[in-house]
């Protein structure tokens, strides 16, 4: 039988806390990009190409 140490449980829990803690802000950021709302990266990167008018 394998035993799991306390340190492994802490690492496991820390991983999921960080994973779920970053999922919410990342989802909000991605939603803003897909909606075309300017983000803090907009001044440096400009408008996403899929929002630009087509070139004729």
Backbone as CSV, one residue per row, in Angstrom:
resi,resn,N_x,N_y,N_z,CA_x,CA_y,CA_z,C_x,C_y,C_z
1,UNK,0.841,-1.182,0.000,0.000,0.000,0.000,0.883,1.241,0.000
2,UNK,0.559,2.180,-0.873,1.353,3.408,-0.949,0.778,4.443,0.005
3,UNK,1.660,5.114,0.684,1.202,6.183,1.569,1.562,7.529,0.956
4,UNK,0.714,8.478,1.152,0.921,9.820,0.625,1.294,10.719,1.797
5,UNK,2.398,11.425,1.627,2.861,12.277,2.718,2.055,13.580,2.768
6,UNK,2.189,14.259,3.870,1.514,15.549,4.057,1.988,16.546,3.001
7,UNK,3.271,16.530,2.687,3.819,17.462,1.700,3.187,17.248,0.323
8,UNK,2.936,16.012,-0.041,2.287,15.741,-1.325,0.852,16.250,-1.345
9,UNK,0.144,16.123,-0.230,-1.215,16.661,-0.142,-1.208,18.180,-0.239
10,UNK,-0.246,18.810,0.410,-0.141,20.272,0.346,0.139,20.709,-1.082
11,UNK,1.034,20.008,-1.769,1.350,20.339,-3.157,0.112,20.159,-4.040
12,UNK,-0.618,19.089,-3.836,-1.840,18.819,-4.592,-2.869,19.923,-4.384
13,UNK,-3.103,20.302,-3.152,-4.075,21.352,-2.845,-3.615,22.710,-3.365
14,UNK,-2.330,23.010,-3.226,-1.803,24.280,-3.723,-1.965,24.384,-5.235
15,UNK,-1.722,23.291,-5.934,-1.886,23.274,-7.384,-3.317,23.651,-7.773
16,UNK,-4.304,23.041,-7.127,-5.696,23.322,-7.478,-6.144,24.706,-7.029
17,UNK,-5.606,25.197,-5.944,-5.926,26.567,-5.520,-5.416,27.556,-6.564
18,UNK,-4.185,27.363,-7.032,-3.630,28.255,-8.060,-4.392,28.087,-9.375
19,UNK,-4.687,26.854,-9.753,-5.404,26.593,-11.002,-6.764,27.281,-11.024
20,UNK,-7.562,27.068,-9.985,-8.890,27.670,-9.942,-8.826,29.162,-9.638
21,UNK,-7.790,29.605,-8.955,-7.627,31.029,-8.680,-7.305,31.828,-9.928
22,UNK,-6.602,31.220,-10.880,-6.259,31.911,-12.124,-7.309,31.719,-13.215
23,UNK,-8.154,30.719,-13.091,-9.151,30.446,-14.131,-10.149,31.590,-14.268
24,UNK,-10.598,32.156,-13.155,-11.600,33.229,-13.195,-11.050,34.492,-13.872
25,UNK,-9.900,35.048,-13.436,-9.395,36.247,-14.113,-9.016,35.992,-15.571
26,UNK,-8.492,34.808,-15.871,-8.145,34.501,-17.255,-9.397,34.424,-18.119
27,UNK,-10.465,33.855,-17.590,-11.727,33.795,-18.326,-12.299,35.175,-18.591
28,UNK,-12.221,36.061,-17.602,-12.694,37.437,-17.788,-11.863,38.146,-18.847
29,UNK,-10.549,37.963,-18.796,-9.651,38.585,-19.769,-9.956,38.083,-21.181
30,UNK,-10.142,36.777,-21.334,-10.437,36.222,-22.656,-11.794,36.695,-23.167
31,UNK,-12.777,36.803,-22.286,-14.090,37.296,-22.701,-13.991,38.731,-23.204
32,UNK,-13.189,39.552,-22.528,-13.011,40.939,-22.978,-12.351,40.984,-24.351
33,UNK,-11.389,40.112,-24.596,-10.731,40.075,-25.905,-11.734,39.683,-26.988
34,UNK,-12.533,38.631,-26.746,-13.488,38.158,-27.755,-14.605,39.160,-28.008
35,UNK,-14.926,39.989,-27.012,-15.956,41.010,-27.185,-15.400,42.276,-27.828
36,UNK,-14.085,42.371,-27.959,-13.469,43.541,-28.561,-13.281,44.695,-27.602
37,UNK,-13.414,44.453,-26.313,-13.221,45.488,-25.302,-11.720,45.677,-25.095
38,UNK,-11.240,46.912,-25.055,-9.807,47.128,-24.833,-9.358,46.561,-23.480
39,UNK,-8.168,45.987,-23.463,-7.577,45.452,-22.241,-6.295,46.212,-21.942
40,UNK,-5.622,45.829,-20.872,-4.380,46.508,-20.522,-3.276,46.226,-21.538
41,UNK,-3.425,45.221,-22.388,-2.435,44.932,-23.426,-2.733,45.656,-24.738
42,UNK,-3.893,46.266,-24.860,-4.300,46.905,-26.112,-3.351,48.000,-26.589
43,UNK,-2.840,48.879,-25.719,-1.948,49.923,-26.227,-0.695,49.373,-26.904
44,UNK,-0.179,48.271,-26.435,1.034,47.709,-27.017,0.782,46.789,-28.187
45,UNK,-0.353,46.103,-28.185,-0.628,45.111,-29.222,-1.579,45.603,-30.293
46,UNK,-2.356,46.609,-30.002,-3.310,47.128,-30.973,-4.572,46.295,-31.025
47,UNK,-5.348,46.496,-32.076,-6.625,45.802,-32.238,-6.379,44.387,-32.756
48,UNK,-7.105,43.390,-32.231,-6.953,42.025,-32.756,-7.321,41.979,-34.233
49,UNK,-6.616,41.178,-35.028,-6.854,41.159,-36.482,-8.265,40.750,-36.874
50,UNK,-8.926,39.912,-36.083,-10.268,39.484,-36.462,-11.297,40.588,-36.271
51,UNK,-10.938,41.691,-35.598,-11.856,42.818,-35.437,-11.591,43.919,-36.463
52,UNK,-10.526,43.791,-37.217,-10.183,44.795,-38.222,-11.078,44.618,-39.445
53,UNK,-11.345,45.718,-40.153,-12.145,45.583,-41.378,-11.369,44.794,-42.431
54,UNK,-12.067,44.056,-43.272,-11.370,43.263,-44.299,-10.657,44.156,-45.308
55,UNK,-9.542,43.681,-45.787,-8.760,44.407,-46.790,-9.268,43.996,-48.165
56,UNK,-9.538,44.993,-48.996,-10.053,44.698,-50.342,-8.985,44.888,-51.369
